[in-house]
Amino acid sequence: MALDTSEIAEASGDAARRKLRKIMGLALRLLAAVEHRLEKRRSRRTLIDLTDDELRDVGLTRGQARTEVSKSWFWS
């Protein structure tokens, strides 16, 4: 019961499609993670523009806002 060349090509094509789907899934998750981190960075940077009254409304002091803004965009 030998496989002919078309069956071999079809089997390797399926494996390639599965591998490509897996890589695409990983790439999309990575992109989503970077996008999330950048959104956190944008949010933190808006804190610097808030007035003391606005910061008080969200429960932060000016010092806490400065601390948030100075955090790394990637690691925290």
C-alpha positions as CSV (number, residue, x, y, z in Angstrom):
1,M,0.0,0.0,0.0
2,A,2.3,2.7,-1.2
3,L,1.4,6.4,-1.4
4,D,1.5,8.0,-4.8
5,T,3.1,11.4,-5.3
6,S,-0.2,13.3,-5.2
7,E,-1.1,11.8,-1.8
8,I,2.4,12.8,-0.5
9,A,2.1,16.3,-1.8
10,E,-1.4,16.6,-0.3
11,A,-0.2,15.4,3.1
12,S,2.8,17.7,3.2
13,G,0.5,20.6,2.0
14,D,-1.8,19.9,5.0
15,A,1.2,20.0,7.4
16,A,2.4,23.2,5.9
17,R,-1.1,24.8,6.3
18,R,-1.3,23.7,9.9
19,K,2.2,25.1,10.6
20,L,1.3,28.4,8.8
21,R,-1.9,28.7,10.9
22,K,0.1,28.1,14.0
23,I,2.7,30.8,13.1
24,M,-0.1,33.2,12.2
25,G,-1.8,32.6,15.5
26,L,1.4,33.3,17.4
27,A,2.1,36.5,15.3
28,L,-1.5,37.8,16.0
29,R,-1.0,37.2,19.8
30,L,2.3,38.9,19.7
31,L,0.8,41.9,17.8
32,A,-2.1,42.1,20.3
33,A,0.3,42.1,23.2
34,V,2.4,44.9,21.8
35,E,-0.7,46.8,21.0
36,H,-1.9,46.4,24.6
37,R,1.4,47.7,25.9
38,L,1.3,50.7,23.6
39,E,-2.2,51.5,24.7
40,K,-1.1,51.4,28.4
41,R,1.7,53.8,27.4
42,R,-0.7,56.2,25.8
43,S,-3.0,56.1,28.8
44,R,-0.2,56.8,31.2
45,R,1.1,59.7,29.1
46,T,-2.4,61.3,29.3
47,L,-2.0,61.4,33.1
48,I,0.7,64.1,32.8
49,D,-1.8,66.4,31.1
50,L,-4.5,66.1,33.8
51,T,-5.1,68.9,36.3
52,D,-4.7,68.1,40.0
53,D,-8.5,68.1,40.3
54,E,-8.8,65.6,37.5
55,L,-6.2,63.4,39.1
56,R,-8.0,63.6,42.4
57,D,-11.2,62.4,40.6
58,V,-9.4,59.3,39.4
59,G,-7.8,58.8,42.8
60,L,-4.2,59.7,42.0
61,T,-1.8,62.4,43.3
62,R,0.6,64.3,41.0
63,G,3.5,62.1,42.3
64,Q,1.7,58.9,41.6
65,A,0.9,60.1,38.1
66,R,4.6,60.9,37.5
67,T,5.5,57.5,38.8
68,E,3.1,55.9,36.3
69,V,4.3,57.9,33.4
70,S,7.9,57.0,34.1
71,K,7.2,53.2,34.0
72,S,8.6,51.3,31.1
73,W,6.2,50.9,28.2
74,F,7.1,47.3,27.8
75,W,7.6,45.7,31.1
76,S,4.9,47.1,33.3
